[in-house]
Amino acid sequence: MKRQVELGVFTMIVMFGIFLFPKIENAASLNIPHFQNVSVHDPSVIKVDDTFYVFGSHLAAAKSTNLMQWQQISTSVSRANPLFEDVFAELEEAFTWANTNTLWAADVTQVGDKYYMYYNACEGSSPRSAMGLAVADHIEGPYVNQGIFLKSGMWGELSPDGTIYDPTIHPNAIDPHAFFDADGRFWLLYGSYSGGIFILELDPVEGIPFEGQGYGKHLIGGNHVRIEGPYMQYDASTGYYYLHLTYGGLDAAGGYNMRVMRSRNPDGPFVDAVGNRMDQVRGPNGSFFDDRAIEPYGVKLMGNFFFERYPGEPGTGRGTGYISPGHNSVYTEENGESFIFFHTRFPGRGEAHEVRVHRLIMNRAGWPIIAPYRYAGESIESVGWGDVVGTYKFINHGLAISADVQHSSLIELHANGAVSGAATGYWWLSGDYYITLNLTDGFYEGVALRQWNETLQKHGLVFSAIGNNNMTIVGSKTTSLDTNGAAN
């Protein structure tokens, strides 16, 4: 009886909703986007004038003015790399300490009229790493080394906090991200696996940590759990700092997936959508790579997924999806629009990886949501109830850290507010584009928008929503389907 009453109420809301949110036609749907892809592992974004740059591992870099066509600047650590006059000579101390001939995820930040590159070298099979600062007058270099300011992996020796280095509680000094907070203080996030993710306050002029902080403040992780790639996003509209992280292993079988948590302060404590404190999240004592210990914590924004192309649908190929998306960064424009940058692998393509950029939109609960498809120049416009009603390819990203791929199933968003199919419950719209789905497994707040569907080669309605269970669900509208999966 209660269910019947609920659906009756939503039927009345629909009648008003169709009037309040009329169907609109998007002129952009006539435009076919064109992409030029690049490979930059662990992309960290910075915008200079009208150009976006991403810097990543192995001293790779690329640039774009529209986030769709990218130009490769560099690809590897070599004497021919234009970012340094001779990187092996310039960063010899870091290579020697870390017993390596490559560099890991770099981060570039503008300080005044200079560009500060936070570089790092790591031995790879252990947390023996060195992190330093190089400075340039131009974003594309050449960068000049200012020296190493943090080391890890000094076995049997004193660490920066005055105790013998212990990889279960002390960090691996890699994956830096430098940022200014809302009050103008300068910070450095860093860490990967080992003792977890840490934060240090930086001298805003010198660009290196103030003395006396040791390794800084611990934010999450420990006992070698697979958490890395920290990046901080501040949103002025919500007043929150969002700590973006990637869980799992970076290769195609590693289950890499992007997570987020938030705090009112840049140095925490951070919580997830369930309310869990992240500084308590770590592996059990004596454990190693215990993914099950951390799976429930942090909002999972995206993992392995695949939108199937069903028989009879237009387009080409089997569908659209990602494998091990992660190590992201975020850029927010002056008008408040945000974009998330990450690398990803793809179904059936092994370890080949490329940069992807998606819209990042705040839901009504103050959580950043990733639009399901890559950015293709679309704007965020109001959508009507009648636009949203229909059949969707549906994915729940869940919470698992796994090589398994979440394949799409079908749900129906009915005109009376009901949801049926692979997920059940009810849905409604509010504002210009906010969608709420009250499903049997959680209460999801999200957004609905039009995006370019690369498989179907046309624009269509999509939604993405975060639940009070730390899970993200996404949907991509398709034609109505018969029971055999063929398009009518």
GIBELZI-V172925 format. One record per residue. RES is the residue in three letters. PHI is phi in whole degrees, -180 to 180 (* if undefined). OMEGA is omega in radians with two decimals (999 if undefined). NEAR is the number of other ideal C-beta (glycine too) atoms within 10 Angstrom. Layout:
# GIBELZI-V172925
res->RES phi->PHI omega->OMEGA near->NEAR
res->RES phi->PHI omega->OMEGA near->NEAR
This chain:
# GIBELZI-V172925
res->MET phi->* omega->3.13 near->5
res->LYS phi->-59 omega->-3.14 near->6
res->ARG phi->-63 omega->3.14 near->9
res->GLN phi->-65 omega->3.12 near->8
res->VAL phi->-64 omega->3.14 near->9
res->GLU phi->-59 omega->-3.11 near->15
res->LEU phi->-69 omega->3.08 near->14
res->GLY phi->-64 omega->3.11 near->12
res->VAL phi->-62 omega->-3.10 near->14
res->PHE phi->-70 omega->3.06 near->19
res->THR phi->-63 omega->3.09 near->14
res->MET phi->-65 omega->3.12 near->11
res->ILE phi->-62 omega->3.14 near->18
res->VAL phi->-60 omega->-3.11 near->19
res->MET phi->-58 omega->3.09 near->13
res->PHE phi->-75 omega->-3.09 near->10
res->GLY phi->-63 omega->3.14 near->21
res->ILE phi->-64 omega->3.10 near->16
res->PHE phi->-75 omega->-3.07 near->10
res->LEU phi->-75 omega->-3.09 near->12
res->PHE phi->-121 omega->-3.06 near->20
res->PRO phi->-65 omega->3.10 near->13
res->LYS phi->-65 omega->3.13 near->12
res->ILE phi->-125 omega->3.06 near->13
res->GLU phi->-105 omega->-3.10 near->8
res->ASN phi->-98 omega->-3.12 near->16
res->ALA phi->-61 omega->-3.13 near->9
res->ALA phi->-66 omega->-3.11 near->15
res->SER phi->-65 omega->3.12 near->13
res->LEU phi->-82 omega->-3.09 near->9
res->ASN phi->-91 omega->3.11 near->13
res->ILE phi->-101 omega->-3.10 near->10
res->PRO phi->-74 omega->3.09 near->16
res->HIS phi->-126 omega->-3.05 near->10
res->PHE phi->-121 omega->2.97 near->16
res->GLN phi->-126 omega->-2.99 near->12
res->ASN phi->-94 omega->3.07 near->14
res->VAL phi->-137 omega->3.10 near->20
res->SER phi->-116 omega->3.01 near->17
res->VAL phi->-138 omega->-3.13 near->28
res->HIS phi->-74 omega->3.12 near->17
res->ASP phi->62 omega->-3.01 near->28
res->PRO phi->-71 omega->3.05 near->28
res->SER phi->-113 omega->-2.95 near->29
res->VAL phi->-99 omega->2.96 near->22
res->ILE phi->-148 omega->3.10 near->18
res->LYS phi->-112 omega->3.11 near->16
res->VAL phi->-125 omega->-3.04 near->14
res->ASP phi->56 omega->-3.11 near->6
res->ASP phi->-106 omega->-3.05 near->7
res->THR phi->-118 omega->3.03 near->14
res->PHE phi->-92 omega->3.05 near->20
res->TYR phi->-120 omega->2.95 near->20
res->VAL phi->-123 omega->3.08 near->27
res->PHE phi->-119 omega->-3.09 near->26
res->GLY phi->-148 omega->-3.13 near->25
res->SER phi->-68 omega->3.13 near->24
res->HIS phi->62 omega->3.10 near->20
res->LEU phi->61 omega->3.06 near->26
res->ALA phi->-82 omega->3.13 near->26
res->ALA phi->-154 omega->3.11 near->26
res->ALA phi->-154 omega->-3.12 near->22
res->LYS phi->-146 omega->-3.13 near->18
res->SER phi->-159 omega->3.05 near->17
res->THR phi->-103 omega->-3.09 near->13
res->ASN phi->-132 omega->3.10 near->16
res->LEU phi->69 omega->3.11 near->21
res->MET phi->-121 omega->3.06 near->17
res->GLN phi->-102 omega->-3.08 near->13
res->TRP phi->-112 omega->3.08 near->22
res->GLN phi->-120 omega->3.13 near->12
res->GLN phi->-75 omega->3.08 near->15
res->ILE phi->-97 omega->-3.11 near->21
res->SER phi->-154 omega->-3.04 near->22
res->THR phi->-132 omega->-3.00 near->16
res->SER phi->-155 omega->3.05 near->13
res->VAL phi->-81 omega->-3.14 near->21
res->SER phi->-154 omega->3.12 near->15
res->ARG phi->-68 omega->3.12 near->10
res->ALA phi->-87 omega->-3.13 near->9
res->ASN phi->-64 omega->-3.04 near->22
res->PRO phi->-74 omega->-3.10 near->12
res->LEU phi->-73 omega->3.08 near->24
res->PHE phi->-132 omega->3.07 near->24
res->GLU phi->-67 omega->3.01 near->13
res->ASP phi->-156 omega->-2.99 near->13
res->VAL phi->-62 omega->-3.11 near->28
res->PHE phi->-69 omega->3.08 near->13
res->ALA phi->-75 omega->-3.08 near->11
res->GLU phi->-65 omega->-3.05 near->19
res->LEU phi->-113 omega->-3.08 near->25
res->GLU phi->-56 omega->-3.09 near->12
res->GLU phi->-62 omega->-3.14 near->14
res->ALA phi->-67 omega->3.12 near->24
res->PHE phi->-61 omega->-3.12 near->19
res->THR phi->-66 omega->-3.13 near->11
res->TRP phi->-61 omega->-3.04 near->20
res->ALA phi->-87 omega->3.13 near->29
res->ASN phi->53 omega->-3.09 near->14
res->THR phi->-146 omega->3.06 near->18
res->ASN phi->-122 omega->3.12 near->11
res->THR phi->-136 omega->3.12 near->16
res->LEU phi->-122 omega->3.11 near->24
res->TRP phi->-103 omega->-2.94 near->25
res->ALA phi->-52 omega->3.11 near->28
res->ALA phi->-95 omega->3.10 near->26
res->ASP phi->-138 omega->3.14 near->25
res->VAL phi->-119 omega->-3.13 near->24
res->THR phi->-130 omega->3.08 near->20
res->GLN phi->-87 omega->3.09 near->13
res->VAL phi->-126 omega->-3.02 near->16
res->GLY phi->64 omega->3.11 near->8
res->ASP phi->-103 omega->3.12 near->6
res->LYS phi->-112 omega->3.10 near->12
res->TYR phi->-119 omega->-3.08 near->21
res->TYR phi->-101 omega->3.05 near->22
res->MET phi->-99 omega->3.04 near->27
res->TYR phi->-96 omega->-3.09 near->26
res->TYR phi->-103 omega->3.11 near->28
res->ASN phi->-156 omega->3.10 near->27
res->ALA phi->-124 omega->-3.09 near->27
res->CYS phi->-139 omega->3.13 near->28
res->GLU phi->-62 omega->3.03 near->16
res->GLY phi->108 omega->3.13 near->13
res->SER phi->-91 omega->3.09 near->7
res->SER phi->-148 omega->3.14 near->15
res->PRO phi->-85 omega->3.08 near->25
res->ARG phi->-82 omega->-2.97 near->22
res->SER phi->-140 omega->3.07 near->28
res->ALA phi->-134 omega->3.12 near->25
res->MET phi->-124 omega->-3.11 near->26
res->GLY phi->-146 omega->-3.09 near->24
res->LEU phi->-124 omega->3.00 near->23
res->ALA phi->-127 omega->-3.02 near->25
res->VAL phi->-126 omega->3.10 near->14
res->ALA phi->-138 omega->3.06 near->17
res->ASP phi->-85 omega->-3.11 near->11
res->HIS phi->-127 omega->-3.07 near->10
res->ILE phi->-58 omega->-3.12 near->21
res->GLU phi->-93 omega->3.06 near->16
res->GLY phi->89 omega->0.13 near->21
res->PRO phi->-80 omega->3.12 near->16
res->TYR phi->-91 omega->-3.12 near->26
res->VAL phi->-116 omega->-3.06 near->14
res->ASN phi->-67 omega->3.05 near->19
res->GLN phi->-105 omega->3.08 near->15
res->GLY phi->114 omega->3.09 near->11
res->ILE phi->-81 omega->3.08 near->21
res->PHE phi->-123 omega->-3.14 near->19
res->LEU phi->-152 omega->3.10 near->24
res->LYS phi->-131 omega->3.03 near->19
res->SER phi->-142 omega->3.10 near->30
res->GLY phi->78 omega->3.13 near->22
res->MET phi->-87 omega->-3.02 near->15
res->TRP phi->-58 omega->3.09 near->11
res->GLY phi->73 omega->-3.12 near->6
res->GLU phi->-119 omega->3.13 near->9
res->LEU phi->-70 omega->3.07 near->10
res->SER phi->-91 omega->-3.14 near->19
res->PRO phi->-58 omega->3.13 near->22
res->ASP phi->-92 omega->3.06 near->13
res->GLY phi->90 omega->3.09 near->7
res->THR phi->-111 omega->3.11 near->11
res->ILE phi->-63 omega->-3.09 near->12
res->TYR phi->-57 omega->-3.13 near->22
res->ASP phi->-132 omega->-3.04 near->11
res->PRO phi->-68 omega->3.09 near->19
res->THR phi->-80 omega->-3.13 near->16
res->ILE phi->-125 omega->3.11 near->18
res->HIS phi->-96 omega->-3.04 near->26
res->PRO phi->-82 omega->2.87 near->27
res->ASN phi->-90 omega->-2.99 near->28
res->ALA phi->-80 omega->3.09 near->29
res->ILE phi->-138 omega->3.09 near->28
res->ASP phi->57 omega->-3.13 near->31
res->PRO phi->-77 omega->2.92 near->25
res->HIS phi->-143 omega->3.13 near->21
res->ALA phi->-100 omega->-3.11 near->22
res->PHE phi->-154 omega->3.02 near->19
res->PHE phi->-96 omega->3.10 near->17
res->ASP phi->-86 omega->-3.06 near->15
res->ALA phi->-65 omega->3.14 near->11
res->ASP phi->-100 omega->3.10 near->6
res->GLY phi->88 omega->3.07 near->7
res->ARG phi->-79 omega->-3.02 near->13
res->PHE phi->-107 omega->-3.03 near->22
res->TRP phi->-132 omega->3.03 near->21
res->LEU phi->-130 omega->2.96 near->27
res->LEU phi->-90 omega->3.07 near->25
res->TYR phi->-168 omega->3.05 near->28
res->GLY phi->124 omega->3.12 near->30
res->SER phi->-162 omega->3.13 near->28
res->TYR phi->54 omega->3.06 near->24
res->SER phi->44 omega->-3.08 near->28
res->GLY phi->-85 omega->3.04 near->26
res->GLY phi->112 omega->-3.08 near->29
res->ILE phi->-102 omega->-3.08 near->31
res->PHE phi->-128 omega->3.07 near->25
res->ILE phi->-138 omega->3.12 near->23
res->LEU phi->-124 omega->3.01 near->23
res->GLU phi->-91 omega->-3.09 near->17
res->LEU phi->-104 omega->2.95 near->24
res->ASP phi->-69 omega->-3.04 near->11
res->PRO phi->-68 omega->3.11 near->13
res->VAL phi->-98 omega->-3.11 near->9
res->GLU phi->-74 omega->3.12 near->14
res->GLY phi->79 omega->3.13 near->21
res->ILE phi->-118 omega->-3.07 near->21
res->PRO phi->-63 omega->2.95 near->21
res->PHE phi->-60 omega->-3.12 near->12
res->GLU phi->-69 omega->3.03 near->8
res->GLY phi->85 omega->-3.12 near->6
res->GLN phi->-98 omega->-3.05 near->16
res->GLY phi->62 omega->3.06 near->15
res->TYR phi->-88 omega->-3.14 near->23
res->GLY phi->97 omega->-3.08 near->23
res->LYS phi->-97 omega->3.12 near->16
res->HIS phi->-77 omega->-3.12 near->20
res->LEU phi->-109 omega->-3.10 near->24
res->ILE phi->-168 omega->3.01 near->27
res->GLY phi->95 omega->-3.12 near->29
res->GLY phi->143 omega->-3.11 near->25
res->ASN phi->57 omega->2.96 near->21
res->HIS phi->69 omega->3.07 near->21
res->VAL phi->-66 omega->-2.98 near->27
res->ARG phi->-87 omega->3.06 near->22
res->ILE phi->-129 omega->-3.09 near->29
res->GLU phi->-157 omega->3.03 near->28
res->GLY phi->62 omega->-3.09 near->28
res->PRO phi->-70 omega->3.06 near->25
res->TYR phi->-149 omega->-3.09 near->27
res->MET phi->-105 omega->3.04 near->21
res->GLN phi->-118 omega->3.02 near->21
res->TYR phi->-110 omega->3.12 near->16
res->ASP phi->-119 omega->-3.08 near->20
res->ALA phi->-67 omega->-3.10 near->9
res->SER phi->-72 omega->3.13 near->9
res->THR phi->-104 omega->-3.09 near->15
res->GLY phi->77 omega->-3.14 near->11
res->TYR phi->-104 omega->2.90 near->20
res->TYR phi->-98 omega->-3.11 near->22
res->TYR phi->-110 omega->3.11 near->23
res->LEU phi->-92 omega->3.09 near->25
res->HIS phi->-91 omega->3.14 near->26
res->LEU phi->-139 omega->3.01 near->29
res->THR phi->-123 omega->3.10 near->29
res->TYR phi->-100 omega->3.03 near->27
res->GLY phi->92 omega->-3.12 near->28
res->GLY phi->-102 omega->-2.97 near->19
res->LEU phi->-76 omega->-3.06 near->21
res->ASP phi->-78 omega->-3.04 near->15
res->ALA phi->-63 omega->3.13 near->20
res->ALA phi->-101 omega->-2.99 near->13
res->GLY phi->-89 omega->3.14 near->21
res->GLY phi->72 omega->3.09 near->23
res->TYR phi->-49 omega->3.09 near->30
res->ASN phi->-154 omega->-3.03 near->27
res->MET phi->-90 omega->-3.13 near->27
res->ARG phi->-128 omega->3.09 near->28
res->VAL phi->-146 omega->3.07 near->28
res->MET phi->-147 omega->-3.03 near->27
res->ARG phi->-140 omega->3.13 near->22
res->SER phi->-155 omega->3.02 near->18
res->ARG phi->-79 omega->-3.09 near->11
res->ASN phi->-124 omega->-3.12 near->10
res->PRO phi->-65 omega->3.13 near->20
res->ASP phi->-107 omega->3.01 near->19
res->GLY phi->81 omega->0.09 near->21
res->PRO phi->-75 omega->-3.14 near->15
res->PHE phi->-101 omega->3.11 near->26
res->VAL phi->-131 omega->3.06 near->17
res->ASP phi->-101 omega->-3.07 near->21
res->ALA phi->-70 omega->3.07 near->23
res->VAL phi->-81 omega->-3.10 near->13
res->GLY phi->105 omega->3.12 near->7
res->ASN phi->-69 omega->3.04 near->15
res->ARG phi->-81 omega->-3.03 near->15
res->MET phi->-77 omega->-3.13 near->26
res->ASP phi->-71 omega->3.07 near->17
res->GLN phi->-98 omega->-3.06 near->10
res->VAL phi->-89 omega->3.12 near->23
res->ARG phi->-165 omega->3.07 near->24
res->GLY phi->-81 omega->3.07 near->23
res->PRO phi->-62 omega->3.09 near->12
res->ASN phi->-55 omega->3.13 near->8
res->GLY phi->84 omega->-3.11 near->9
res->SER phi->-90 omega->-3.10 near->15
res->PHE phi->-148 omega->-3.13 near->12
res->PHE phi->56 omega->-3.12 near->14
res->ASP phi->-85 omega->-3.11 near->16
res->ASP phi->-65 omega->-3.10 near->18
res->ARG phi->-64 omega->-3.10 near->12
res->ALA phi->-71 omega->-3.06 near->15
res->ILE phi->-113 omega->-3.09 near->23
res->GLU phi->-52 omega->-3.04 near->19
res->PRO phi->-74 omega->-2.92 near->14
res->TYR phi->-111 omega->-3.08 near->23
res->GLY phi->91 omega->3.11 near->28
res->VAL phi->-73 omega->3.12 near->25
res->LYS phi->-83 omega->-3.09 near->27
res->LEU phi->-85 omega->-3.10 near->28
res->MET phi->-164 omega->3.01 near->26
res->GLY phi->-133 omega->3.12 near->29
res->ASN phi->-67 omega->3.11 near->27
res->PHE phi->-153 omega->3.10 near->23
res->PHE phi->-153 omega->3.00 near->20
res->PHE phi->-84 omega->-3.12 near->27
res->GLU phi->-70 omega->2.92 near->18
res->ARG phi->-100 omega->-3.05 near->20
res->TYR phi->-83 omega->3.12 near->18
res->PRO phi->-56 omega->3.12 near->11
res->GLY phi->93 omega->3.11 near->13
res->GLU phi->-76 omega->3.08 near->18
res->PRO phi->-70 omega->3.09 near->13
res->GLY phi->98 omega->-3.12 near->13
res->THR phi->-135 omega->3.08 near->9
res->GLY phi->82 omega->-3.10 near->10
res->ARG phi->-81 omega->-3.10 near->12
res->GLY phi->154 omega->-3.09 near->20
res->THR phi->-127 omega->3.11 near->23
res->GLY phi->-171 omega->-3.12 near->21
res->TYR phi->-128 omega->3.02 near->24
res->ILE phi->-124 omega->3.10 near->26
res->SER phi->53 omega->3.05 near->26
res->PRO phi->-72 omega->3.13 near->26
res->GLY phi->175 omega->-3.06 near->29
res->HIS phi->47 omega->-3.00 near->28
res->ASN phi->-96 omega->2.95 near->30
res->SER phi->-135 omega->-3.06 near->24
res->VAL phi->-136 omega->3.03 near->21
res->TYR phi->-129 omega->3.10 near->18
res->THR phi->-115 omega->3.12 near->17
res->GLU phi->-74 omega->3.14 near->9
res->GLU phi->-62 omega->3.13 near->5
res->ASN phi->-84 omega->3.09 near->5
res->GLY phi->95 omega->3.12 near->11
res->GLU phi->-70 omega->-3.10 near->13
res->SER phi->-120 omega->3.11 near->17
res->PHE phi->-135 omega->3.10 near->21
res->ILE phi->-112 omega->-3.10 near->27
res->PHE phi->-114 omega->3.13 near->24
res->PHE phi->-157 omega->2.99 near->30
res->HIS phi->-101 omega->3.09 near->28
res->THR phi->-151 omega->2.94 near->21
res->ARG phi->-98 omega->-2.97 near->23
res->PHE phi->-138 omega->3.11 near->18
res->PRO phi->-56 omega->3.07 near->16
res->GLY phi->79 omega->-3.10 near->11
res->ARG phi->-118 omega->3.06 near->11
res->GLY phi->63 omega->-3.07 near->10
res->GLU phi->-94 omega->3.07 near->11
res->ALA phi->-62 omega->-3.08 near->11
res->HIS phi->-137 omega->3.12 near->24
res->GLU phi->-143 omega->3.05 near->18
res->VAL phi->-78 omega->3.00 near->24
res->ARG phi->-130 omega->3.10 near->21
res->VAL phi->-126 omega->3.09 near->24
res->HIS phi->-126 omega->2.99 near->25
res->ARG phi->-66 omega->3.05 near->25
res->LEU phi->-123 omega->-2.99 near->25
res->ILE phi->-126 omega->3.11 near->21
res->MET phi->-76 omega->3.01 near->19
res->ASN phi->-88 omega->-3.05 near->18
res->ARG phi->-72 omega->3.10 near->13
res->ALA phi->-92 omega->3.10 near->18
res->GLY phi->80 omega->3.06 near->16
res->TRP phi->-118 omega->-3.14 near->26
res->PRO phi->-79 omega->-3.08 near->24
res->ILE phi->-114 omega->3.08 near->26
res->ILE phi->-89 omega->3.02 near->23
res->ALA phi->-62 omega->-3.01 near->22
res->PRO phi->-61 omega->-3.09 near->24
res->TYR phi->-110 omega->-3.14 near->24
res->ARG phi->-61 omega->3.13 near->21
res->TYR phi->-64 omega->-3.11 near->21
res->ALA phi->-132 omega->3.10 near->24
res->GLY phi->87 omega->-3.10 near->12
res->GLU phi->-71 omega->3.03 near->19
res->SER phi->-103 omega->3.10 near->11
res->ILE phi->-93 omega->-3.07 near->15
res->GLU phi->-127 omega->3.11 near->13
res->SER phi->-69 omega->3.08 near->14
res->VAL phi->-125 omega->-3.13 near->24
res->GLY phi->-103 omega->3.13 near->19
res->TRP phi->-55 omega->-3.13 near->23
res->GLY phi->-64 omega->3.08 near->15
res->ASP phi->-67 omega->-2.99 near->22
res->VAL phi->-82 omega->-3.13 near->23
res->VAL phi->-55 omega->3.08 near->20
res->GLY phi->151 omega->-3.11 near->18
res->THR phi->-97 omega->-3.08 near->19
res->TYR phi->-129 omega->2.86 near->27
res->LYS phi->-77 omega->-2.92 near->28
res->PHE phi->-120 omega->3.09 near->22
res->ILE phi->-134 omega->2.95 near->26
res->ASN phi->-110 omega->-3.08 near->21
res->HIS phi->-70 omega->3.08 near->23
res->GLY phi->62 omega->-3.14 near->19
res->LEU phi->-130 omega->-3.03 near->21
res->ALA phi->-68 omega->2.92 near->18
res->ILE phi->-103 omega->-2.93 near->23
res->SER phi->-156 omega->3.04 near->17
res->ALA phi->-77 omega->3.13 near->17
res->ASP phi->-62 omega->3.13 near->11
res->VAL phi->-103 omega->3.07 near->14
res->GLN phi->-82 omega->3.12 near->20
res->HIS phi->-88 omega->-3.08 near->15
res->SER phi->-70 omega->2.95 near->23
res->SER phi->-122 omega->-3.04 near->14
res->LEU phi->-112 omega->2.96 near->19
res->ILE phi->-131 omega->3.10 near->23
res->GLU phi->-123 omega->2.97 near->19
res->LEU phi->-99 omega->-3.02 near->27
res->HIS phi->-83 omega->-3.13 near->17
res->ALA phi->-65 omega->3.13 near->17
res->ASN phi->-89 omega->3.10 near->15
res->GLY phi->94 omega->3.14 near->24
res->ALA phi->-82 omega->3.00 near->17
res->VAL phi->-120 omega->3.12 near->21
res->SER phi->-135 omega->-3.14 near->13
res->GLY phi->105 omega->-3.09 near->13
res->ALA phi->-68 omega->3.03 near->15
res->ALA phi->-135 omega->-3.10 near->23
res->THR phi->-129 omega->3.14 near->13
res->GLY phi->152 omega->3.07 near->18
res->TYR phi->-149 omega->-3.02 near->21
res->TRP phi->-140 omega->3.01 near->25
res->TRP phi->-159 omega->3.10 near->18
res->LEU phi->-108 omega->3.00 near->22
res->SER phi->-149 omega->-3.08 near->14
res->GLY phi->62 omega->-3.11 near->10
res->ASP phi->-82 omega->-3.02 near->14
res->TYR phi->-155 omega->-3.13 near->21
res->TYR phi->-80 omega->3.11 near->20
res->ILE phi->-121 omega->3.07 near->24
res->THR phi->-121 omega->3.08 near->17
res->LEU phi->-126 omega->3.08 near->22
res->ASN phi->-99 omega->-3.05 near->15
res->LEU phi->-106 omega->-3.07 near->19
res->THR phi->-64 omega->-3.09 near->8
res->ASP phi->-103 omega->-3.14 near->14
res->GLY phi->169 omega->3.14 near->19
res->PHE phi->-108 omega->-2.97 near->15
res->TYR phi->-112 omega->3.07 near->27
res->GLU phi->-112 omega->-3.08 near->21
res->GLY phi->-155 omega->-3.12 near->26
res->VAL phi->-135 omega->3.03 near->22
res->ALA phi->-120 omega->-3.13 near->24
res->LEU phi->-156 omega->3.08 near->24
res->ARG phi->-96 omega->3.10 near->22
res->GLN phi->-139 omega->3.08 near->21
res->TRP phi->-79 omega->3.09 near->23
res->ASN phi->-97 omega->-3.05 near->25
res->GLU phi->-65 omega->-3.13 near->18
res->THR phi->-72 omega->-3.11 near->21
res->LEU phi->-83 omega->3.13 near->21
res->GLN phi->57 omega->3.06 near->12
res->LYS phi->-162 omega->3.07 near->13
res->HIS phi->-82 omega->3.12 near->20
res->GLY phi->-160 omega->3.14 near->18
res->LEU phi->-75 omega->3.02 near->21
res->VAL phi->-135 omega->2.96 near->22
res->PHE phi->-141 omega->3.05 near->27
res->SER phi->-145 omega->-3.06 near->29
res->ALA phi->-150 omega->3.10 near->26
res->ILE phi->-106 omega->-3.10 near->27
res->GLY phi->-100 omega->3.05 near->24
res->ASN phi->-75 omega->3.10 near->13
res->ASN phi->-112 omega->-3.11 near->20
res->ASN phi->74 omega->-3.12 near->25
res->MET phi->-100 omega->3.04 near->19
res->THR phi->-114 omega->3.04 near->29
res->ILE phi->-116 omega->3.11 near->24
res->VAL phi->-137 omega->3.10 near->25
res->GLY phi->-141 omega->3.12 near->29
res->SER phi->-130 omega->-3.02 near->24
res->LYS phi->-69 omega->3.13 near->21
res->THR phi->-135 omega->3.05 near->24
res->THR phi->-68 omega->3.08 near->15
res->SER phi->-65 omega->-3.03 near->10
res->LEU phi->-120 omega->3.04 near->18
res->ASP phi->-83 omega->-3.03 near->11
res->THR phi->-66 omega->3.11 near->5
res->ASN phi->-94 omega->3.10 near->8
res->GLY phi->85 omega->3.13 near->12
res->ALA phi->-93 omega->-3.13 near->12
res->ALA phi->-72 omega->3.07 near->14
res->ASN phi->-85 omega->999 near->8
